[in-house]
């Protein structure tokens, strides 16, 4: 318990620094694989603190990356980071969108504990309403149409806060190795798989991740979320033949018609009896004018399943429908998997450790052991699987961030925000669990 008191004291010392860091990242959001400024600042901070730092291609396996933006987008984002004051030397390792960072602290022989912190923002226009706190307090997004609408700015700030405190107290810590993994492109479940495939988790005995939840009350912690839905994200391009819609429609091959056939049948897939299943066509774009047989159509589709097996059923069914719709209307189709995640389950022993720490840090009013409610998807599941496959343990916990007397603001909405006290609470759990695991 004495070390917990020390960690809590150090947290209070850097409380303002953690919040300031979160607000800085909030003002300069970057979407998946373009987190150049964010990754460079993370790497520079870890190096300044004295961590062994790996970055870029050292921690991301290129052939496993999914949903990478075009070269033009990557270059524009790179140049934007340069203009923000980051130097070419600081950005060199991240060229091409390899925006991952790992900081390692070696304390001698003992277990290896890793923590994952995601860094990316989403494509969403942030609210300019005066009652929106980032607007009112002057730290709203400076990037039109991009915002931190899920709290990853806070996660990154927590990671750097934890990194700072660990260095201050390292002489008081048990022996072992600590890894801080800063992951790009969690949104769209695109980044974790390539980091796991790079080998950075191959020697890890325990891996942890946390999400600040703006729709759970401040003061609440859920020690494990096992409700991950396995998912597959598909970009679908139909290519037909154009023709005059009045004079020679029979000479065309209608890509829009093929896409519409696919949409109606995709949403008609029978649900699975062995778990929750989902499918959604979120975008459909097609055609050029009213008097032209559409020769192209584009769809964004996602499938989800309560287990990897249920998702595989939905995904494989979707592939058959899309290809069948193309054949029906004599058009070509290209299906590109741009994101994917598997199901995941936290290990009971590690969940109990989180629960113990949640009580010991004395920062929570409500401690919930496990939530199994199916919800969103999280590619941290790849890191969990990698560690669990060689006998290690994993946990994903959630910390409430809804201000007192409110229901909070939904994630991925223009008015998203959270009580920044949740950052301090999250950091306290990471630090406490690390000590427990190194002591084991």
JOGILIN-V412963 format. One record per run of one state. SS is the DSSP state (H for helix, E for strand, L for the rest). FROM is the first residue (numbers start at 1). TO is the last residue. If there is no record, write none. Layout:
ss->SS from->FROM to->TO
ss->SS from->FROM to->TO
This chain:
ss->L from->1 to->1
ss->H from->2 to->13
ss->L from->14 to->14
ss->H from->15 to->27
ss->L from->28 to->35
ss->H from->36 to->49
ss->L from->50 to->51
ss->E from->52 to->55
ss->H from->56 to->58
ss->L from->59 to->61
ss->H from->62 to->64
ss->L from->65 to->70
ss->H from->71 to->83
ss->L from->84 to->87
ss->H from->88 to->94
ss->L from->95 to->100
ss->E from->101 to->106
ss->L from->107 to->111
ss->E from->112 to->118
ss->L from->119 to->121
ss->E from->122 to->122
ss->L from->123 to->132
ss->H from->133 to->136
ss->L from->137 to->146
ss->E from->147 to->147
ss->L from->148 to->151
ss->H from->152 to->172
ss->L from->173 to->176
ss->E from->177 to->183
ss->L from->184 to->191
ss->H from->192 to->196
ss->L from->197 to->205
ss->E from->206 to->217
ss->L from->218 to->219
ss->E from->220 to->222
ss->L from->223 to->224
ss->E from->225 to->225
ss->L from->226 to->229
ss->E from->230 to->239
ss->L from->240 to->240
ss->E from->241 to->241
ss->L from->242 to->243
ss->E from->244 to->244
ss->L from->245 to->248
ss->H from->249 to->251
ss->L from->252 to->252
ss->E from->253 to->253
ss->L from->254 to->254
ss->H from->255 to->266
ss->L from->267 to->276
ss->E from->277 to->286
ss->L from->287 to->291
ss->E from->292 to->292
ss->L from->293 to->295
ss->E from->296 to->305
ss->L from->306 to->307
ss->H from->308 to->328
ss->L from->329 to->331
ss->E from->332 to->341
ss->L from->342 to->347
ss->H from->348 to->360
ss->L from->361 to->365
ss->E from->366 to->368
ss->L from->369 to->370
ss->E from->371 to->371
ss->L from->372 to->379
ss->H from->380 to->389
ss->L from->390 to->392
ss->E from->393 to->402
ss->L from->403 to->420
ss->H from->421 to->439
ss->L from->440 to->440
